[in-house]
Amino acid sequence: MQQNMATMQQNMATKQDLAVVRQDVTAVQNNVNALREDVISLRQRIDSVEGAVSIVIRNTFTAHQNFVDDLNFDLTNNERKVRRLGRRVSRLERQDLDD
């Protein structure tokens, strides 16, 4: 009888331990699921930041390229004007010499 009582107490203790283990496993599963959600959220944030940085870099390069193109156009235009002025000066100097 005492042996049956001891066996029953051991069975009850084992069942309680098993219930505690199940609760711990459930808690770990919940933590893993929460961690997965956090990782997914972080991936989305990183993708968003990478996209924003790419756009900023691309727009910056485009703006600088446009600025350089404008400078090149102005430089070419100024060179043409300087050549024309040089020819005019040469003509005026020849006219002065001829007079």
C-alpha positions in Angstrom: 0.0 0.0 0.0 2.7 2.4 0.9 4.5 1.4 -2.3 1.4 2.2 -4.3 1.1 5.6 -2.5 4.8 6.3 -3.2 4.3 5.3 -6.9 1.3 7.5 -7.2 3.1 10.5 -5.6 6.0 9.9 -8.1 3.5 9.8 -11.0 1.9 13.0 -9.8 5.3 14.7 -9.4 6.2 13.4 -12.9 3.0 14.8 -14.3 3.6 18.1 -12.7 7.2 18.2 -14.0 5.8 17.3 -17.4 3.3 20.1 -17.2 6.1 22.6 -16.3 8.2 21.3 -19.2 5.3 21.8 -21.6 4.8 25.3 -20.3 8.4 26.1 -20.8 8.3 24.6 -24.3 5.3 26.7 -25.1 7.1 29.8 -23.8 10.1 29.1 -25.9 7.9 28.6 -29.0 6.3 31.9 -28.3 9.7 33.6 -27.9 10.9 32.0 -31.2 7.8 33.2 -33.0 8.2 36.7 -31.6 11.9 36.6 -32.6 10.9 35.6 -36.1 8.5 38.6 -36.3 11.2 40.9 -35.1 13.7 39.6 -37.7 11.1 40.1 -40.4 10.5 43.6 -39.2 14.2 44.4 -39.2 14.6 43.0 -42.7 11.8 45.2 -43.9 13.4 48.3 -42.2 16.8 47.5 -43.7 15.3 47.1 -47.1 13.5 50.4 -46.7 16.7 52.1 -45.6 18.7 50.6 -48.4 16.1 51.8 -50.9 16.1 55.3 -49.5 19.9 55.4 -49.5 20.0 54.2 -53.1 17.6 56.8 -54.2 19.5 59.6 -52.4 22.8 58.5 -54.0 21.2 58.1 -57.4 19.6 61.6 -57.2 22.8 63.1 -55.9 24.8 61.7 -58.8 22.2 62.8 -61.3 22.2 66.4 -59.8 26.0 66.5 -60.0 26.0 65.1 -63.5 23.5 67.8 -64.6 25.7 70.5 -62.9 28.8 69.2 -64.7 26.9 69.1 -68.0 25.9 72.7 -67.4 29.5 73.7 -66.6 30.7 72.0 -69.7 28.2 73.8 -71.8 29.1 77.2 -70.3 32.8 76.4 -70.8 32.3 75.5 -74.5 30.1 78.6 -75.0 32.7 80.9 -73.3 35.5 79.3 -75.4 33.6 80.1 -78.6 33.0 83.7 -77.4 36.7 84.1 -76.6 37.7 82.9 -80.1 35.2 85.3 -81.7 36.6 88.2 -79.6 40.2 87.2 -80.5 39.3 87.3 -84.2 37.6 90.7 -83.7 40.7 92.1 -81.9 42.9 90.7 -84.7 40.7 92.4 -87.4 40.7 95.7 -85.5 44.5 95.6 -85.1 44.8 95.0 -88.8 42.5 97.9 -89.6 44.6 100.1 -87.3 47.7 99.1 -89.1 46.1 99.7 -92.5 45.0 103.2 -91.5 
